[in-house]
């Protein structure tokens, strides 16, 4: 099931259009100056194997894992590339360590669906390279296998289940088994919700304080769940949550006030300071920060507690935007929904998210302090 959610574009973004067809080969020619690709490759992990795209049975339509404003993600198989005559030439020197793909491995190929997405995916590849080379990456982000400069595509390990889909499925199950003993717990169950919160907040701490990256668009749709084997009981959370879609990400040491080329805002997950009229009307938009990431993750965890991805059911798009601009009241708004009782006053959910959604960004809990808090929750 595809879930629709409100996205807001700033004046810095252009209108969306075009096809969702993947490149015929992973090396579709580009009109860009090839020297720019060479310069980019020096700081980007390159994908060197071949790709075989999967199609629906008896149909030329490629299988998609999903799509967004800038790109579509296709299912493909990774095939070892045959050696080429110039494999030992100087051109090989610009290639970072070989991408860790294996024979017939299922991968996800993120391809642009509009020309102005090319610099967006190139920038994302640089961020993913940085993250992938940071110790701990295997626990916190979707596996990045490399970038294909000529087709502006990213190749990643296939992790088909999004947290957004999981929340929706668990909300249905929770409604079916609802009773007076569990109606005040998160739809995932208390222990599984705590486990999810601990892993995601630990990942955010790693991203901010070890890798030095701001994600910029944290929401349930941009978190993928990788199955964890040998789960002992029903109360155990049987997945490893991985951050994905770094098209809005940037280096925390960046001195520029401009957002990443692919910056996107999704109420109610975007922090209120990014949704102000002044920020939206600005030619460059507002720059996401570590504090706005903290807010976005807190609202994501609220959605995982209530089971409602919109958080504000029954509201129109404009009403949701207005409420998102009052984001410091998000717990209050969530309580007004049909599953508001799952965010009990003084309960575990409120205790975890309260310090992350305060109005002033500088007063929000930092990711490092947040980890200490959530690890002591019972």
Secondary structure as GFF3:
##gff-version 3
##sequence-region A 1 378
A	DSSP	alpha_helix	34	41	.	.	.	ID=ss1
A	DSSP	beta_strand	50	53	.	.	.	ID=ss2
A	DSSP	beta_strand	64	67	.	.	.	ID=ss3
A	DSSP	beta_strand	71	79	.	.	.	ID=ss4
A	DSSP	three_ten_helix	90	94	.	.	.	ID=ss5
A	DSSP	beta_strand	105	112	.	.	.	ID=ss6
A	DSSP	three_ten_helix	115	117	.	.	.	ID=ss7
A	DSSP	alpha_helix	118	132	.	.	.	ID=ss8
A	DSSP	alpha_helix	137	140	.	.	.	ID=ss9
A	DSSP	beta_strand	144	148	.	.	.	ID=ss10
A	DSSP	beta_strand	153	157	.	.	.	ID=ss11
A	DSSP	alpha_helix	163	176	.	.	.	ID=ss12
A	DSSP	alpha_helix	190	206	.	.	.	ID=ss13
A	DSSP	pi_helix	207	211	.	.	.	ID=ss14
A	DSSP	beta_strand	213	214	.	.	.	ID=ss15
A	DSSP	three_ten_helix	220	222	.	.	.	ID=ss16
A	DSSP	beta_strand	223	227	.	.	.	ID=ss17
A	DSSP	beta_strand	239	243	.	.	.	ID=ss18
A	DSSP	beta_strand	250	251	.	.	.	ID=ss19
A	DSSP	three_ten_helix	272	274	.	.	.	ID=ss20
A	DSSP	alpha_helix	277	281	.	.	.	ID=ss21
A	DSSP	alpha_helix	290	306	.	.	.	ID=ss22
A	DSSP	alpha_helix	317	324	.	.	.	ID=ss23
A	DSSP	three_ten_helix	327	329	.	.	.	ID=ss24
A	DSSP	alpha_helix	330	335	.	.	.	ID=ss25
A	DSSP	three_ten_helix	340	342	.	.	.	ID=ss26
A	DSSP	alpha_helix	348	353	.	.	.	ID=ss27
A	DSSP	three_ten_helix	354	356	.	.	.	ID=ss28
A	DSSP	three_ten_helix	361	363	.	.	.	ID=ss29
A	DSSP	alpha_helix	367	375	.	.	.	ID=ss30
###
